[in-house]
């Protein structure tokens, strides 16, 4: 998360003293990360969109009427990473140093992995997740005409298994190894 507390312990039940986004009066607040040192951070998230085999074949053959599905989804994913702070309340605007997107096209799904890098005071997991979910939504939008059934529904189409698969943090500066 971009608002992580950077503890390695498993979270337990929250007490009023533990709530980082809420004041004693119950008002929502942004976490102050001003005193934290800058660190290099990387987060990787993945997810998939299930599609019919005929839609997968159309993607592979560049036969989707709206255009290149994966190229468009890649742009959408990157844009989402860059704008995460505008869509998730209390999320800090962070300096994105890199975004990598990787698609895997299987017989019944498109999997998207997004890796985000930053150097700053807070992590980039939310940015990686936003990249994945938006990229997969773009895939769905690009292929929705091919996925619709006779009733206009999408019985075979679904986005699933969105998760953070890794995150790392390392010191930067003269004392870093």
C-alpha positions in Angstrom: 0.0 0.0 0.0 1.1 3.5 -0.5 0.1 4.2 3.1 2.0 1.3 4.7 3.2 1.4 8.2 6.3 -0.7 7.3 6.0 -3.2 10.1 7.0 -6.8 9.5 4.6 -8.2 12.2 1.3 -9.7 11.4 -1.5 -7.3 12.1 -3.7 -8.0 15.0 -7.0 -6.4 16.1 -6.7 -2.6 15.7 -7.0 -0.3 18.7 -7.8 3.4 18.5 -4.0 4.0 18.9 -3.2 1.8 15.9 -5.5 3.5 13.4 -3.2 5.4 11.1 -5.9 6.9 8.8 -8.3 8.1 11.6 -8.0 10.8 14.2 -9.1 10.3 17.8 -12.4 12.0 16.9 -13.0 9.5 14.0 -12.0 11.9 11.2 -10.2 10.4 8.2 -6.6 11.7 7.7 -3.7 11.1 5.4 -0.7 9.5 7.1 2.2 11.8 7.6 5.3 10.2 6.0 7.4 13.4 6.1 9.9 12.0 8.7 10.4 8.7 7.0 13.6 8.2 5.0 13.5 7.7 1.2 13.8 4.1 0.2 13.8 2.3 -3.1 10.7 0.3 -3.4 9.2 -2.2 -5.9 5.8 -3.9 -5.9 4.5 -6.5 -8.3 0.8 -7.4 -8.7 -1.0 -9.8 -11.1 -4.5 -10.7 -12.1 -6.4 -12.3 -15.0 -9.4 -11.8 -17.2 -11.2 -15.0 -18.3 -12.4 -14.9 -21.9 -13.9 -17.3 -24.4 -11.5 -19.3 -26.6 -12.8 -17.5 -29.7 -12.0 -14.1 -28.1 -8.5 -15.3 -27.2 -7.9 -16.3 -30.8 -9.1 -12.9 -32.0 -6.7 -11.2 -29.7 -3.8 -13.4 -30.9 -4.8 -12.7 -34.6 -5.2 -8.9 -34.0 -8.8 -9.4 -35.0 -10.6 -7.3 -32.5 -12.4 -4.4 -34.2 -11.3 -1.8 -31.6 -7.6 -2.4 -32.2 -4.6 -3.9 -30.5 -6.0 -5.1 -27.2 -2.7 -5.7 -25.3 -1.1 -2.4 -26.5 -4.1 -0.5 -25.4 -4.3 -2.3 -22.1 -0.6 -1.6 -21.5 -1.2 2.1 -21.9 -4.2 1.9 -19.6 -2.2 0.1 -16.9 0.6 2.6 -17.0 -1.8 5.5 -16.9 -3.6 4.0 -13.9 -0.3 3.5 -12.0 0.5 7.2 -12.6 -2.9 8.3 -11.3 -3.5 6.0 -8.4 -3.3 8.9 -5.9 -6.3 10.5 -7.6 -8.5 7.5 -7.2 -7.7 6.0 -3.8 -8.4 8.3 -0.9 -5.5 8.9 1.5 -3.0 7.6 -1.1 0.1 9.7 -1.5 1.2 10.9 -4.9 4.6 9.2 -5.3 7.3 9.5 -7.9 7.0 6.5 -10.2 10.4 5.6 -11.5 9.4 2.6 -13.6 6.4 0.5 -14.7 6.8 -2.9 -16.4 3.8 -4.7 -17.8 3.7 -8.3 -18.9 0.9 -10.1 -20.6 0.5 -13.9 -20.8 -2.2 -15.1 -23.2 -3.5 -18.6 -22.4 -6.3 -20.6 -24.0 -9.0 -19.0 -21.8 -7.5 -16.0 -20.2 -5.2 -13.0 -20.4 -3.0 -12.6 -17.3 -1.4 -9.2 -16.6 1.6 -8.6 -14.3 2.5 -5.1 -13.4 5.7 -4.1 -11.6 6.1 -0.6 -10.2 9.2 1.1 -8.9 9.5 4.2 -6.9 12.0 6.0 -4.6 10.3 7.7 -1.8 8.8 7.5 1.7 6.0 5.1 1.0 5.3 1.9 -1.0 3.8 1.3 -4.4 1.5 -1.8 -3.9 -1.6 0.2 -4.6 -0.1 1.5 -7.8 0.7 -2.0 -9.0 -2.9 -3.2 -8.1 -4.4 -0.2 -9.9 -2.3 -1.0 -13.0 -3.5 -4.6 -13.0 -7.2 -3.9 -12.5 -7.3 -1.1 -15.0 -5.3 -3.0 -17.6 -7.7 -5.9 -17.2 -10.7 -3.6 -17.5 -9.2 -2.2 -20.7 -8.9 -5.8 -22.1 -12.6 -6.4 -21.2 -13.6 -3.1 -22.8 -11.7 -3.9 -26.0 -13.3 -7.4 -26.4 -16.7 -6.9 -24.9 -18.5 -7.1 -28.3 -16.9 -10.5 -28.9 -17.7 -11.7 -25.3 -21.4 -10.7 -25.2 -23.9 -13.5 -25.4 -27.3 -13.2 -27.1 -28.9 -11.6 -24.1 -26.1 -8.9 -23.9 -24.5 -10.5 -20.8 -21.0 -11.7 -20.2 -21.4 -15.2 -18.7 -17.9 -16.4 -19.5 -16.0 -13.1 -18.7 -14.6 -12.3 -15.3 -11.6 -10.6 -13.7 -10.1 -12.6 -10.9 -7.1 -13.5 -8.8 -5.8 -9.9 -8.4 -3.1 -10.0 -5.8 0.2 -8.4 -4.8 2.8 -11.1 -5.5 5.9 -9.4 -4.1 7.2 -6.2 -2.6 10.6 -5.0 -1.7 12.2 -2.1 0.0 15.9 -1.1 0.3 17.7 1.9 1.6 19.1 4.5 -0.7 21.9 6.9 -0.2 25.5 6.8 1.0 24.8 4.2 3.8 23.0 1.7 1.5 24.8 -1.4 0.4 
